[in-house]
């Protein structure tokens, strides 16, 4: 088994944090995205979208998409649970995971990919108008998280979950996307201080 990885990128980083929370160590091959090492025919054979991360199992089976990889490890090692244990826990975590991914990480990533000069050769074509449109979407998503965290310790309730991992990676991407955190989002800032202080938040970044 090996993980094809680039831990500085938000999606591979989500898997790195998830594995660190589980205490699971997986051999890794780190690819250089700016050098387009993920755009090889070898990677395309494993994932037709040529995106990282990719988990290659011992029998050659390739799993792509961060949440799918996390699900695989959750099933192998349920403790500590990061995707829920009861029906309502699992549904609540999935709901907030999707909000964090689609309403926060997605818009922030679009700002970065369509507006940052460093992405010009990787995001073809760059559409600056789409990047700018996603600033407002990102702000709405952040406001939603702040409202939720005024009521709960973590996004899905009292326990840290994959939803928090996704939101953490999204907020850490804001600097690259040149998006500033609104000063009045006190609950979101409280939560961010807590989750970014977890040892797992540094996984793969050293």
C-alpha positions as CSV (number, residue, x, y, z in Angstrom):
1,X,0.0,0.0,0.0
2,X,1.2,3.5,-0.7
3,X,-0.3,7.0,-0.8
4,X,0.5,9.3,-3.8
5,X,0.7,12.5,-2.0
6,X,1.4,16.3,-2.0
7,X,0.6,17.2,1.6
8,X,0.8,21.0,1.1
9,X,-2.2,20.8,-1.2
10,X,-5.6,20.9,0.6
11,X,-7.1,17.6,-0.6
12,X,-4.0,15.4,0.1
13,X,-3.6,17.3,3.4
14,X,-7.1,16.2,4.4
15,X,-6.0,12.6,4.2
16,X,-2.7,13.3,6.0
17,X,-4.6,14.9,8.9
18,X,-7.2,12.1,9.0
19,X,-4.4,9.4,9.1
20,X,-2.6,11.3,11.9
21,X,-5.7,11.5,14.0
22,X,-6.1,7.7,13.5
23,X,-2.4,7.1,14.2
24,X,-2.0,5.3,10.9
25,X,1.3,5.5,9.0
26,X,1.2,4.7,5.3
27,X,4.2,4.8,2.9
28,X,4.1,7.8,0.6
29,X,5.3,8.9,-2.8
30,X,5.3,12.7,-2.8
31,X,4.7,14.2,-6.2
32,X,5.4,17.8,-7.1
33,X,2.2,19.4,-8.4
34,X,3.9,22.7,-9.7
35,X,6.2,20.5,-11.7
36,X,3.2,18.7,-13.1
37,X,4.4,15.3,-11.9
38,X,0.8,14.3,-11.3
39,X,0.0,14.7,-15.0
40,X,1.9,11.6,-16.2
41,X,0.3,8.6,-18.0
42,X,1.1,6.5,-14.9
43,X,-1.1,8.7,-12.7
44,X,-3.8,8.9,-15.4
45,X,-4.0,5.1,-15.3
46,X,-4.7,5.3,-11.6
47,X,-7.0,8.3,-11.6
48,X,-8.4,9.5,-14.9
49,X,-8.7,13.0,-13.5
50,X,-5.0,13.1,-12.6
51,X,-5.6,14.5,-9.1
52,X,-4.0,13.7,-5.8
53,X,-4.2,12.0,-3.4
54,X,-4.4,8.4,-4.7
55,X,-4.2,5.4,-2.4
56,X,-2.7,2.3,-4.2
57,X,-3.5,-0.9,-2.4
58,X,-1.3,-4.0,-2.4
59,X,-3.5,-5.7,-5.1
60,X,-3.1,-2.7,-7.3
61,X,-6.6,-1.2,-6.6
62,X,-6.4,2.6,-6.8
63,X,-8.7,4.8,-4.6
64,X,-8.9,8.5,-5.4
65,X,-10.9,11.3,-3.8
66,X,-10.0,12.4,-0.3
67,X,-13.2,11.4,1.4
68,X,-13.3,8.0,-0.2
69,X,-9.7,7.3,1.0
70,X,-10.7,8.5,4.5
71,X,-13.8,6.2,4.4
72,X,-11.5,3.2,3.6
73,X,-9.4,3.9,6.6
74,X,-12.4,4.6,8.8
75,X,-13.7,1.1,8.0
76,X,-10.4,-0.5,8.6
77,X,-9.8,1.3,11.9
78,X,-13.0,2.7,13.4
79,X,-11.3,4.2,16.4
80,X,-11.2,7.1,17.0
81,X,-14.3,7.7,15.0
82,X,-14.0,10.6,12.6
83,X,-17.1,9.8,10.4
84,X,-19.6,9.0,13.1
85,X,-20.9,5.9,14.9
86,X,-24.7,6.2,15.0
87,X,-27.0,6.9,12.1
88,X,-27.6,10.5,13.2
89,X,-23.9,11.1,13.9
90,X,-22.9,9.8,10.5
91,X,-25.5,11.9,8.7
92,X,-24.7,15.0,10.6
93,X,-21.0,14.7,10.0
94,X,-21.6,14.0,6.3
95,X,-23.9,17.1,6.1
96,X,-21.2,19.3,7.6
97,X,-18.4,17.7,5.6
98,X,-20.3,18.5,2.4
99,X,-21.0,22.1,3.5
100,X,-17.3,22.5,4.4
101,X,-16.2,21.0,1.0
102,X,-18.7,22.5,-1.4
103,X,-19.6,25.8,0.3
104,X,-16.1,26.8,1.7
105,X,-13.2,24.8,0.3
106,X,-14.6,24.8,-3.2
107,X,-15.1,28.5,-3.5
108,X,-11.7,29.3,-1.9
109,X,-10.0,26.9,-4.2
110,X,-11.7,28.5,-7.2
111,X,-10.4,31.9,-6.1
112,X,-6.9,30.5,-5.9
113,X,-7.0,28.5,-9.1
114,X,-8.6,31.2,-11.3
115,X,-6.8,34.3,-9.9
116,X,-3.4,33.4,-8.7
117,X,-0.6,33.8,-11.4
118,X,1.1,30.7,-10.2
119,X,-1.9,28.6,-11.3
120,X,-1.9,29.9,-14.9
121,X,-0.3,26.8,-16.3
122,X,-2.3,24.3,-14.3
123,X,-5.8,25.9,-14.5
124,X,-6.4,26.1,-18.2
125,X,-8.3,28.3,-18.9
126,X,-8.1,30.6,-15.9
127,X,-11.4,32.5,-15.7
128,X,-10.8,35.6,-13.5
129,X,-14.5,36.5,-13.4
130,X,-15.3,33.0,-11.9
131,X,-12.5,33.5,-9.3
132,X,-13.9,36.8,-8.2
133,X,-17.5,35.5,-8.1
134,X,-16.3,32.8,-5.7
135,X,-15.1,35.4,-3.1
136,X,-18.7,36.1,-2.2
137,X,-19.5,32.4,-2.1
138,X,-16.6,31.8,0.2
139,X,-17.8,34.6,2.5
140,X,-21.3,33.1,2.7
141,X,-19.8,29.7,3.5
142,X,-17.6,31.2,6.2
143,X,-20.6,33.0,7.7
144,X,-22.5,29.7,7.8
145,X,-19.6,28.0,9.7
146,X,-19.4,30.9,12.1
147,X,-23.2,30.7,12.8
148,X,-22.9,26.9,13.4
149,X,-19.9,27.3,15.7
150,X,-21.8,29.7,17.9
151,X,-23.8,26.7,18.9
152,X,-21.4,23.8,18.9
153,X,-17.8,23.0,19.8
154,X,-17.0,21.4,16.4
155,X,-18.9,21.5,13.2
156,X,-20.8,18.3,13.7
157,X,-21.3,18.6,17.4
158,X,-19.1,17.9,20.4
159,X,-16.5,15.7,18.7
160,X,-13.8,16.5,16.1
161,X,-14.6,14.9,12.7
162,X,-13.7,14.9,9.1
163,X,-15.9,18.0,8.7
164,X,-13.5,19.9,10.8
165,X,-10.5,18.6,8.9
166,X,-12.0,19.8,5.6
167,X,-12.9,23.2,7.0
168,X,-9.4,23.6,8.5
169,X,-7.7,22.9,5.2
170,X,-10.1,25.4,3.5
171,X,-9.3,28.2,5.9
172,X,-5.6,27.6,5.7
173,X,-6.0,28.0,1.9
174,X,-7.4,31.5,2.3
175,X,-3.9,33.0,2.5
176,X,-3.0,31.6,-0.9
177,X,-6.4,32.7,-2.3
178,X,-5.9,36.2,-0.8
179,X,-9.1,36.1,1.2
180,X,-9.2,37.7,4.7
181,X,-11.1,36.3,7.6
182,X,-13.8,38.8,8.7
183,X,-12.9,40.3,12.0
184,X,-16.3,39.6,13.6
185,X,-16.3,35.8,13.1
186,X,-15.4,35.2,16.7
187,X,-16.8,31.6,16.9
188,X,-15.0,30.6,13.7
189,X,-11.7,32.1,15.1
190,X,-12.2,30.2,18.4
191,X,-12.7,27.0,16.6
192,X,-9.8,27.6,14.2
193,X,-7.5,28.2,17.1
194,X,-8.5,24.9,18.7
195,X,-8.3,22.7,15.6
196,X,-5.1,24.2,14.2
197,X,-3.4,23.5,17.6
198,X,-4.0,19.8,17.3
199,X,-0.8,17.8,16.5
200,X,-2.5,16.3,13.4
201,X,-2.8,19.8,11.8
202,X,1.0,19.6,11.0
203,X,0.8,16.2,9.5
204,X,3.0,15.9,6.4
205,X,4.0,19.5,6.5
206,X,7.4,19.2,8.1
